[in-house]
Amino acid sequence: MTGRILALNTGSTTTKIGYYDSGRKVFEENIFHSLEKLSRYNSVMDQGHLRLATITEFLLSKGIRLVDIDLVMARSGLVTPMETGVYEITDVLEDALRHCPNGVHACNLCGLLACDITALVNDARKGAGMTDVCKAYMADPPMADEMLPETRIGGIPEFPRRALCHALNSRSVVRHYAKGKGVRPEAVTAIVAHIGGGTSVTLHRDGRIIDTNDALGGDGPLSTERAGTVPAFPLIEMCFSGKYTEAEVKRKIVGEGGAVAYFGTNDFRSVVAMAEEGDSRAALFLEGFCLGIAKYIVALASVVCGKVDVIILTGGIAHNAALMEKIRTRVAFIAPVEVYPGGNEMDSLAENGYAVLAGEVKVKTYRPNRS
């Protein structure tokens, strides 16, 4: 692998920066922004100058010259549904990220920062008499939508099922599994459960995500901060009770659901510790948590008539071997179960970036309102 890649991943209170040289990770840093600084901005989308200064100052402190950056890879944002793959951040895509058509989220800012960085890099290169141009890209957007037509059908026509998942990490672990088996990723049919603050379960076949849940929209298993799928009638009654605003109800589903609703914490380790110390309520919650993920895995297997090569468990909570074993025992009758702990988003971004530099992937063009 040749070339130097800057990878960016913006969170609500963090900016993660990774730098790679010839395929080797030089450093990865997760920079936290104080609530005092962030409170000066009405929206995360207004924090561009703060985040850009953070990135450039950090690169300077590491002795990284702007002219040395060959390509910038950004975490993908929430725009209109897109296929999986790598996209150059064109003016059209940049405009979509800025206007947040599917909600304001820190990931939308990431692509805009990548464009700002490439502009600085290209100015510096021009000043140094260099002709090579640095470009910004995104890979495997969370709204990766390659669902089969029959999997889109919802209970009423107004509510078709929607895809919103951890596509970046899910596709990365399928590639890694395939590499270990000496086959192409397109030859693997896999179910991947990314288990973290939110949980998405994705079905991969022929290199595409053909079914998944809307992990940010109230669909799928419960998780650390999200309620997952809840009964419709009680939810309707809550909405019309007059006790909650629309925003408060949405927070109950995403942000204050799951472990937060039961135990008042989004630190899943605390819930595990409670169970280990004999708290029966926490122990029962963990059983239900694992069962919910297993149920969704089994449901997705039905889409391909059970013809699954591997089930992969990944994400931050996958570091807990005991919980992964609880899931494994419930789903291993379908296919072998592999565990790839962690998120791996930064390495996956770099992996996609090197594929671009090597000409191994066809870079896609974003088209809004894809039919």
C-alpha positions as CSV (number, residue, x, y, z in Angstrom):
1,M,0.0,0.0,0.0
2,T,1.3,3.4,-0.9
3,G,0.0,6.9,0.1
4,R,-0.9,8.8,3.2
5,I,-4.5,9.0,4.4
6,L,-6.2,11.1,7.0
7,A,-9.3,9.5,8.5
8,L,-11.9,11.5,10.4
9,N,-14.8,10.5,12.6
10,T,-16.8,13.1,14.4
11,G,-19.0,12.3,17.3
12,S,-21.3,14.5,19.4
13,T,-18.6,15.5,21.8
14,T,-15.5,14.0,20.1
15,T,-13.3,14.3,17.0
16,K,-11.4,11.1,16.1
17,I,-8.4,11.5,13.9
18,G,-6.4,8.8,12.3
19,Y,-3.3,9.0,10.1
20,Y,-1.9,6.2,7.9
21,D,1.3,6.0,5.9
22,S,1.8,3.2,3.4
23,G,-0.9,1.1,5.1
24,R,0.6,1.6,8.6
25,K,-1.4,3.4,11.3
26,V,0.9,6.2,12.5
27,F,-1.6,7.3,15.2
28,E,-5.2,7.4,16.1
29,E,-6.5,10.0,18.6
30,N,-9.9,10.6,20.1
31,I,-10.1,14.3,21.1
32,F,-12.8,15.3,23.5
33,H,-14.5,18.7,23.3
34,S,-15.6,20.2,26.6
35,L,-19.3,20.8,27.1
36,E,-18.4,24.4,27.9
37,K,-17.0,24.9,24.4
38,L,-19.8,23.0,22.7
39,S,-22.5,24.9,24.5
40,R,-21.5,28.0,22.6
41,Y,-23.1,26.5,19.4
42,N,-26.8,26.0,18.7
43,S,-26.1,22.9,16.7
44,V,-23.3,20.4,16.0
45,M,-23.4,21.7,12.4
46,D,-22.2,25.1,13.6
47,Q,-19.0,23.6,15.1
48,G,-17.1,23.5,11.9
49,H,-14.5,26.1,12.8
50,L,-13.9,24.6,16.2
51,R,-13.5,21.1,14.8
52,L,-11.3,22.2,11.9
53,A,-9.0,24.1,14.2
54,T,-8.8,21.1,16.4
55,I,-7.8,18.9,13.5
56,T,-5.2,21.2,12.0
57,E,-3.6,22.0,15.4
58,F,-3.4,18.3,16.3
59,L,-1.8,17.5,12.9
60,L,0.8,20.3,13.5
61,S,1.6,18.9,16.9
62,K,2.3,15.5,15.4
63,G,4.5,17.0,12.7
64,I,2.2,16.1,9.9
65,R,2.4,18.6,7.0
66,L,-0.7,19.3,5.0
67,V,1.1,18.7,1.7
68,D,1.8,15.1,2.8
69,I,-1.9,14.1,2.9
70,D,-2.9,12.3,-0.3
71,L,-6.5,11.5,0.6
72,V,-9.1,12.3,3.3
73,M,-11.6,9.6,4.4
74,A,-14.6,10.8,6.4
75,R,-17.3,9.0,8.3
76,S,-20.4,9.1,6.2
77,G,-23.4,11.3,7.0
78,L,-27.1,10.9,7.1
79,V,-28.3,11.9,3.6
80,T,-30.8,10.2,1.3
81,P,-30.5,6.4,1.0
82,M,-27.4,5.2,-0.9
83,E,-25.8,2.0,-1.9
84,T,-22.8,0.8,0.0
85,G,-19.3,1.6,-1.4
86,V,-17.0,4.6,-1.6
87,Y,-18.2,8.1,-2.7
88,E,-16.3,11.2,-3.6
89,I,-17.6,14.1,-1.7
90,T,-18.8,16.3,-4.6
91,D,-20.5,19.6,-4.3
92,V,-23.9,17.8,-4.5
93,L,-23.0,15.5,-1.7
94,E,-21.5,18.3,0.4
95,D,-24.7,20.3,0.0
96,A,-26.8,17.3,1.2
97,L,-24.6,16.8,4.2
98,R,-25.0,20.5,5.1
99,H,-28.8,20.4,4.9
100,C,-29.2,17.2,6.9
101,P,-32.3,15.8,5.0
102,N,-32.5,12.9,7.5
103,G,-31.8,14.6,10.7
104,V,-28.9,16.6,12.3
105,H,-26.1,14.3,13.5
106,A,-22.4,14.8,14.1
107,C,-21.6,12.4,11.3
108,N,-22.9,15.0,8.8
109,L,-20.3,17.4,9.9
110,C,-17.5,15.0,9.2
111,G,-17.7,15.1,5.4
112,L,-17.8,18.9,5.4
113,L,-14.7,18.9,7.5
114,A,-13.0,16.6,5.1
115,C,-13.7,19.0,2.3
116,D,-12.3,21.9,4.3
117,I,-9.2,19.9,5.0
118,T,-8.7,18.9,1.3
119,A,-9.0,22.6,0.4
120,L,-6.2,23.5,2.8
121,V,-4.1,20.6,1.5
122,N,-4.6,21.6,-2.1
123,D,-3.8,25.3,-1.3
124,A,-0.6,24.1,0.4
125,R,0.3,21.8,-2.4
126,K,-0.2,24.5,-5.0
127,G,2.0,26.8,-3.0
128,A,4.7,24.2,-3.0
129,G,4.4,23.7,-6.7
130,M,2.8,20.3,-6.5
131,T,0.3,19.2,-9.1
132,D,-1.3,16.1,-7.4
133,V,-4.8,16.9,-6.0
134,C,-6.1,15.6,-2.7
135,K,-9.8,14.5,-2.6
136,A,-12.3,13.7,0.1
137,Y,-14.3,10.5,0.2
138,M,-16.9,8.7,2.4
139,A,-17.5,5.0,2.6
140,D,-20.4,2.7,3.4
141,P,-23.0,5.3,4.6
142,P,-25.2,4.4,7.6
143,M,-28.3,4.8,5.4
144,A,-26.9,2.1,3.1
145,D,-30.0,0.9,1.4
146,E,-29.8,-2.2,-0.8
147,M,-32.8,-3.9,0.8
148,L,-34.7,-6.5,-1.2
149,P,-38.2,-5.1,-2.3
150,E,-40.0,-7.6,-0.1
151,T,-38.0,-6.6,3.0
152,R,-39.1,-3.0,2.6
153,I,-42.8,-3.8,3.2
154,G,-44.1,-2.4,6.4
155,G,-47.4,-2.9,8.2
156,I,-49.0,0.1,6.5
157,P,-48.0,1.7,3.2
158,E,-47.1,5.0,4.9
159,F,-44.4,3.3,6.9
160,P,-42.0,1.2,4.7
161,R,-39.1,-0.4,6.5
162,R,-36.0,1.8,6.3
163,A,-32.3,0.9,6.5
164,L,-30.0,2.7,8.9
165,C,-27.2,0.6,10.2
166,H,-23.5,0.4,11.1
167,A,-22.6,-0.3,7.5
168,L,-19.0,0.8,7.7
169,N,-17.9,-1.7,10.4
170,S,-20.3,-4.4,9.3
171,R,-18.9,-4.5,5.8
172,S,-15.4,-4.3,7.2
173,V,-15.7,-7.4,9.4
174,V,-17.2,-9.3,6.4
175,R,-14.2,-8.4,4.3
176,H,-11.8,-9.5,7.1
177,Y,-13.7,-12.8,7.6
178,A,-13.6,-13.5,3.8
179,K,-9.9,-12.7,3.7
180,G,-9.2,-15.2,6.4
181,K,-11.1,-17.8,4.4
182,G,-9.4,-17.0,1.2
183,V,-12.6,-16.0,-0.6
184,R,-14.0,-12.7,-2.0
185,P,-16.5,-10.9,0.3
186,E,-19.1,-11.2,-2.4
187,A,-19.0,-15.0,-2.0
188,V,-20.0,-14.8,1.7
189,T,-23.5,-14.7,3.0
190,A,-23.2,-13.3,6.5
191,I,-25.4,-11.9,9.3
192,V,-23.6,-9.2,11.3
193,A,-24.8,-7.9,14.6
194,H,-23.0,-4.6,15.6
195,I,-23.7,-4.3,19.3
196,G,-23.0,-0.9,21.0
197,G,-24.9,2.2,22.0
198,G,-27.2,1.3,19.2
199,T,-27.5,-2.2,17.7
200,S,-28.0,-3.0,14.0
201,V,-28.2,-6.5,12.5
202,T,-27.4,-6.7,8.8
203,L,-27.7,-9.4,6.2
204,H,-24.9,-9.5,3.6
205,R,-25.1,-11.3,0.3
206,D,-23.3,-10.8,-2.9
207,G,-21.4,-7.9,-1.4
208,R,-24.7,-6.0,-0.6
209,I,-26.7,-5.4,2.6
210,I,-30.0,-6.8,1.6
211,D,-31.8,-6.4,4.9
212,T,-31.3,-4.7,8.2
213,N,-33.1,-2.6,10.8
214,D,-33.4,1.2,11.3
215,A,-31.1,1.4,14.3
216,L,-31.7,5.1,14.8
217,G,-35.5,5.1,14.1
218,G,-37.0,2.7,16.6
219,D,-36.6,-0.6,14.9
220,G,-34.6,-3.7,16.0
221,P,-33.3,-5.0,19.3
222,L,-33.1,-2.8,22.4
223,S,-29.6,-1.5,23.1
224,T,-27.6,0.6,25.6
225,E,-29.4,3.8,24.7
226,R,-32.2,2.8,22.4
227,A,-35.6,1.2,23.0
228,G,-35.6,-0.8,19.7
229,T,-39.0,-1.9,18.5
230,V,-41.8,-1.2,21.0
231,P,-45.5,-2.0,21.1
232,A,-47.4,0.5,18.9
233,F,-50.5,1.1,21.0
234,P,-48.8,2.1,24.2
235,L,-46.5,4.4,22.2
236,I,-49.5,6.0,20.6
237,E,-51.1,6.5,24.0
238,M,-47.9,8.1,25.3
239,C,-47.8,10.5,22.3
240,F,-51.4,11.7,23.0
241,S,-51.2,11.7,26.8
242,G,-50.2,15.4,26.9
243,K,-47.3,14.5,29.2
244,Y,-44.5,14.6,26.6
245,T,-43.4,16.7,23.7
246,E,-42.5,15.1,20.4
247,A,-38.8,15.6,21.1
248,E,-39.2,13.9,24.5
249,V,-40.9,10.9,23.1
250,K,-38.2,10.5,20.4
251,R,-35.6,10.7,23.2
252,K,-37.3,7.9,25.0
253,I,-36.9,5.8,21.9
254,V,-33.4,6.9,20.9
255,G,-31.0,8.3,23.6
256,E,-33.0,7.5,26.8
257,G,-34.2,4.0,25.9
258,G,-32.7,0.6,26.7
259,A,-30.3,0.4,29.6
260,V,-30.6,4.2,30.1
261,A,-34.4,3.8,30.8
262,Y,-34.0,0.8,33.1
263,F,-30.9,1.8,35.0
264,G,-30.2,5.5,34.3
265,T,-26.8,4.8,32.7
266,N,-25.4,4.4,29.2
267,D,-22.3,2.7,30.6
268,F,-23.1,-0.9,29.8
269,R,-20.2,-2.1,31.9
270,S,-22.1,-0.7,35.0
271,V,-25.1,-2.9,34.1
272,V,-22.9,-6.0,33.7
273,A,-21.2,-5.2,37.1
274,M,-24.6,-4.9,38.8
275,A,-25.6,-8.3,37.4
276,E,-22.3,-9.8,38.6
277,E,-22.9,-8.4,42.1
278,G,-26.2,-10.2,42.3
279,D,-28.7,-7.6,41.1
280,S,-31.5,-9.9,39.6
281,R,-33.0,-7.0,37.7
282,A,-29.8,-6.3,35.8
283,A,-29.2,-10.0,35.2
284,L,-32.7,-10.4,33.7
285,F,-32.2,-7.3,31.6
286,L,-29.0,-8.8,30.1
287,E,-30.8,-12.1,29.3
288,G,-33.5,-10.1,27.5
289,F,-30.8,-7.9,25.8
290,C,-29.0,-11.0,24.3
291,L,-32.3,-12.7,23.5
292,G,-33.5,-9.7,21.5
293,I,-30.3,-9.7,19.3
294,A,-30.6,-13.5,18.8
295,K,-34.2,-13.2,17.7
296,Y,-33.3,-10.6,15.1
297,I,-30.4,-12.7,13.8
298,V,-32.7,-15.7,13.4
299,A,-35.3,-13.5,11.7
300,L,-32.8,-12.3,9.1
301,A,-31.7,-15.9,8.4
302,S,-35.2,-16.6,7.1
303,V,-34.7,-14.0,4.3
304,V,-32.1,-16.3,2.7
305,C,-33.9,-19.6,3.8
306,G,-31.2,-20.2,6.4
307,K,-28.4,-20.4,3.9
308,V,-25.9,-18.4,6.0
309,D,-22.1,-18.9,6.0
310,V,-21.3,-17.1,9.2
311,I,-22.8,-15.0,11.9
312,I,-20.5,-12.2,13.1
313,L,-20.8,-10.4,16.5
314,T,-19.0,-7.0,16.6
315,G,-19.1,-3.6,18.2
316,G,-18.0,-2.3,21.6
317,I,-20.1,-4.7,23.7
318,A,-18.7,-7.7,21.7
319,H,-15.7,-7.4,24.1
320,N,-17.8,-9.1,26.7
321,A,-17.2,-12.7,26.0
322,A,-19.9,-14.0,28.4
323,L,-22.7,-12.0,26.7
324,M,-21.4,-13.1,23.2
325,E,-21.6,-16.7,24.4
326,K,-25.3,-16.2,25.4
327,I,-26.0,-15.0,21.9
328,R,-23.9,-17.7,20.3
329,T,-25.8,-20.5,22.0
330,R,-29.1,-19.3,20.6
331,V,-28.0,-18.8,17.0
332,A,-25.2,-21.3,16.3
333,F,-27.7,-23.8,14.9
334,I,-27.9,-21.5,11.8
335,A,-24.2,-21.0,11.1
336,P,-20.8,-20.7,12.8
337,V,-20.4,-17.6,15.0
338,E,-17.4,-15.4,14.9
339,V,-16.6,-12.5,17.3
340,Y,-14.8,-9.3,16.1
341,P,-14.9,-6.9,19.1
342,G,-14.8,-3.2,18.7
343,G,-15.9,-0.7,16.1
344,N,-12.9,-0.6,13.7
345,E,-14.3,2.4,11.9
346,M,-11.0,4.2,11.5
347,D,-9.2,1.2,10.0
348,S,-12.1,0.5,7.8
349,L,-12.0,4.1,6.5
350,A,-8.3,3.8,5.8
351,E,-8.9,0.4,4.1
352,N,-11.4,2.0,1.7
353,G,-9.0,4.9,1.1
354,Y,-6.2,2.6,0.1
355,A,-8.5,0.8,-2.2
356,V,-9.2,4.1,-3.9
357,L,-5.6,5.0,-4.2
358,A,-4.8,1.5,-5.7
359,G,-7.7,1.8,-8.2
360,E,-9.3,-1.4,-6.7
361,V,-12.8,0.1,-6.2
362,K,-15.1,2.0,-8.5
363,V,-15.8,5.3,-6.8
364,K,-19.5,6.1,-6.8
365,T,-21.3,9.4,-7.4
366,Y,-24.0,10.5,-5.0
367,R,-27.4,10.9,-6.6
368,P,-30.1,12.6,-4.3
369,N,-33.6,11.0,-4.3
370,R,-32.3,7.7,-5.6
371,S,-35.3,5.6,-6.7
